[in-house]
Amino acid sequence: MNFVKEFLKRPAGSAAPRLNLDGIVSQRLPYHMSSIRWHGDSRPSCAVIAVHDVFSTGKSWSPFIRSLSQLPVRSSEQQHNSLAHPNNNEVLTTTTPADVYAVDLRMHGKATALTADLEQSFLLQCAADITAFRAAYVPRGTKLHLVGMGVGAQVCALASLAMPTDVNSLTMLMPSGDSAVTSSSCTLDSVKERLQTLSDVMGEATNWEELQQLLKKRIPNEWERMLLLQHVVTRTSANDPSSPLFTCQSRAGELVNDGYDLAWPTAKLVAPEGEATPVYSGKATLLHHGLSQCVSDALKVNFPTLEAHSVPSFGFLSNGTADVDLAARIGEAMSLVTVAEQPALGLP
């Protein structure tokens, strides 16, 4: 492969080629910050930038953060499939304090007012935002981990290619399998369907309770309903009485309806003959449902160290509940969670 030839002929010690984001104007993203630290632990923190899926916000990472905060726990209390537990004295524990920055992408959450350029890739624009965020908020020398869900995983992957020497680990969560890895078609179809459902229900409901009940009948999953309802605003007395009772403040609909470029930017990631392909050679993990080997191999052109693992359930990512086991799996991918042979602080 051309990539292998280019990699082998590169001089020893030379930097891996980066994804070029020149010409893309970054914007300052709002974020929700949480610190995970044991009492009395004075070690420096690592940084985790967590990126949500389309039609979501940084708040969607709250159950993950809450689950990590429950560590340490005894291994006998969890069925952590990716780690071996030969005895009940082992515990799942965090390896280092962590500052988690759960950002809101453009046109989502607190970043609703931030626009995107129709003439450029939305994913690349968001990747530029993440690289700018690191430069603005993460001190130099701090270990940095990127974790993303769905479209957020794509953004993190591109950001790691743009700053490969600054990222210690990349963790991609892809519940949709193949279609979500190299394109956004499956995700966007789902978003369109959910947005249409919400629009229909808002037109039928006469009060907030009825809105919730109608939405529950059409979208049984509580977590999906919560993601939708957080964007709904009720008309106040100050509004025009003839205006709709409910409106949706999210601009995610614009992403799927107004012609934004949400395709995986393959042309930017596979260099032509004689040119260097951007590579991230740090720790890269993909947790997925139903990923085929051909897609995994294709990703290894840009992520040669990628390890793909099938996950039977994405826990809180689908139902909003705290799931210590899943949080530990994600934390393990970032080298943030490990098994300790001795009981951790606070455990009898």
N, C-alpha and C positions, 0 to 999 in steps of 0.2 A: 504493500500500500504506500501511496505517496507520503502519507503522514509518517509512517515508520522511517522512510528514507530521510525525510527532513529532520526527524527527531535524532536519528543516529549520526547524521553529518554535522549536527550543531556542535560547536566547540564546547569543551567541558567548562562548566560553570556559567555558561550563557543563560540568560533568562528565557523562560518559555514564552512563545508568542502570545500576546494578549488579544482579546476581542477589542477592536477599535470602536470606541463610542464618540469619537470626535464629531463635532457637528450636531450633537444632541444636547439640547439645553436641559439641564437637570433642575428639579424643583425641590424645595425643602419640605420633607414629609413630616406630618405630625405623628406622634407615637405615644404608646402606653408603656411605661417602664415599671418593671418589677425586679427586686433584688432577692436572690435566693442565697442565704448565708446563715450558718449556724451561729448561735450566740457565742461571742468570744473568739470567733474565727477572724483573724486579721490578715489572712492571705489576700493578695490582689485578686480581683474578679476577672473572669473571662467575659466576653461579650457575646450575646446571641441576638442576631437580628432575625425575627420571625415575620414571615410574609404570608398574608392570608390569601384565600382563593377569591375569584371574581364574585361580585355581589355579596361580599362579606366585609368585615373590618378587623382591625387588630384585636378587638375584644374577643374574637373567636378563639384566641389562644389562652384565654383565662383558665379553662379547665386543665389545659396542659401545665400551665404554671402552678395552679393549685395542686395538681398531682405531684409535681416535683417537690413542692414544699412539704409534702407528707413524708418524704424520705428522711431518714432511713427507715426501712421496714425489713422484717425478717424474711428471708427467701422462702421459708415455709408458708408464709402468708400469701405469696404470689406465685402464679404459674408463669414464670418468665421464660418462654420457650427458647430464647436465643442464648441463654446462659445456663451453665451447669451448676447444680446445687447439691454437692455430695453430702452435706450435713446441715442440720437445722441451725447451727450457730452462724451461718453466713447471713449477710444482710445486703440488700440493695441500698447503695448509698451514693451521694453525689461526690465527685472527685475534687471539686473546687467550687468556691463561690461563683455565682453567675449573675450578671445584669442582663435581663431580657428586654429587648426593645421590640415591641410588637407594633410595627408601623401600619399606617393607613395609606394604601396606594392612591394614586391620582383618581379622582372622581369617585372615591369611596370614603365612608365615614367622615372624619374631621377634615379630610382632604377633598371633599366634594367640590370645592371651588377651584381646585387645581385642574387646569385643562390639559389636554393632550393634542399633539399635532397630527392631523389626519394624514399628512404626507409622510409620516415616519412610523416605524413599527412601534406599537404600544408597548410590547414586551421590552424592546431595547430602551425606550424612554424610561420605563420603570426600573430597568437595570441601572441606568445612569443615575437615577434618583437614589438607589441603594448605595452605589459607590460614593456619591456625594454625602450621603448620610453617614457612612463610615468615616469619611474624612472630617466631618463636622462634630461627631459625637463620640467616636471610639478613639481613645488615646493611642498613639503610636506605641507599638510593642505589646498591646493587649491581644491575647488570643481571641480570634474572631471565628464564630460559627454561624453559618447561614442555614436556616431551615424554612422550607416553604411548602404550601399545600396547593395542589392543582396548578392553576395559573401562577400562583406565588412560587411554586417549585421551579417553574420555567424561568421566572424572573431571577430567582436565586442562582440558578445554573448559569445564566448569562452574566450575572454580576460576578460570579466566581471566575469566569473566563476573562472578565475585564480587569480583575485584580487578583490573579492567581497566587501571588506570593503573600498577599495580605489575609487570605482565608485559610483557616486551619482545618475546617471540615465543611462539607456540603451535604445536607440531608434533604432529599426530595420525597414527598408523600404524594402518591398518585393512586387514589382509590379507583379511578376509572380505567386503569390498565393502559393498553397500547395507545388508544386514541388521544389520551391526555398528555402523552409524553412528547410527541413531535407535532401536535396540532392542538387547536382549542375547539375543534368542531363539536365534540361530544359535550364539553362543558358549556359551550354557548347555546347549543340546542336545549340543554337543561335549563339554562338561565331564561331563555325566551319563554319556555313553557311555564316556569314559575312566575315570571313577570306577568304573563297573560292571565294566569290564575288569580294573582293578587289584584290585577286591574278589574277582573270580572267581579270578584268578591267585594271590592271597595264600592263598586257601583250598585250592588244589591243591599249591602248592610245599612241599617238605620242607626246603629249605635256601636260602640266599641265591643261590647259583649257579643253582639250578633256577628260582627266581623270576625272575631276569634273563633266562634262556633262554625261559621261557614268555611273558614279557611281550614279548620281541623278536619272537616269532612273530605276536603279535596287534597289536603297534604297531611297525612297521618303523622309524619315524622316531626316530633316536637322541635328538634334543633333547626330544621329547615324553616319551620314556621317562625321561630324566633328571629332567624336571620332576615326574614321578610318584614316582620312586624316592627323591627327596630328602625325601619326607614319610613314608616307610616306616620303622618302628622294629621291630627284632627283639626277641623276648622274651628276657629275661636269666634267669639262674639264680635271681634274687631274686623273679621273678614266679611266680604260680601256674602249675604245670605244665599245668593244664587250660585255661589261657587260650590264645588264638590265638598261633601262632608269629609272625605278622606283624600289625601294626596300622598304620593310616594316621593320622598326627597332624594332617593338614590339616583345617580346618573348612570348606573350600570346598563340601563336600557339603551342608552346612547351608544355604548360599546358594541352592542349586537345589532343595532338598527341603523346607525349613522355612517357605516362604512369604515370604521376604524380597522387598521391592519393588526389583527391579532394572531396571524400565522407565525409558526415557529420559523425564525429567520435562517433557514438552511443555507442560503447563499452566503451569508456572513460567516458561517461556521465551518464550511468545507472549502478550503482554499484551492484555487486552480493550480495546475501543474507549475512547479517552480516557486510557489509561494508557501509560506508557513501557515499551518492551520492552528488556530488558537487552542490551547490545551490547559486544563486544570489537572494537576497531578497530585493534589492533596487527597485527603480521605473523602471519598464520595460514596454515599449510600442511597439506594432507592428502595423505599418500602411501597409495595404496590399490590393490586389485585389483577391477576391474569396477564402479566407481562410476557410477551414471547421472546425467545432467544434472539431473533433477528433484530428486534428493537433494542435490546440490551447491547448487542454487538455494535449497532449503529451509534449508540451513545458513547461507546468506548473510544470512538475516534477523537472526541473532545475530552472525554473523562476516562483515561486508560486504567485508572485504579478503581473504577466503579464496581460496587458490590450490590447486586439486586436481591431482595428478599421478599417473598410473598407473605402478606399479613392477612390472616383470616378475618380480622375485624379491626376497624379503625376507631372503635370505641367512641370517645368523646367527640371525635371529628364528625360523627354522624348523629349522635343523640345528645350531645352537650353535657354528659355526665363525666365526673372525674374518673379516670382510669389510670391507676398507678402503674400497672403492668405496661400499657402502651406508652405512657410517658417515659418509663424506664427504657423501653426499646429505642425510642427516639433519642433519649439522653445517651444511651450507649453508643448510638451511631455517631454522636458528637463527642464521644469520649468524656461525657459529662457525668455519666452514671456507670458504676462498676459494682462488682461483688467484693465485699470485704470479708476476710476470714474471721476477724474479731468483731464482736458486737460493737455497733457504732454508738457514739455519744447519745445518751438518753434512752438506750434500750437496755432492759435488765438482762 
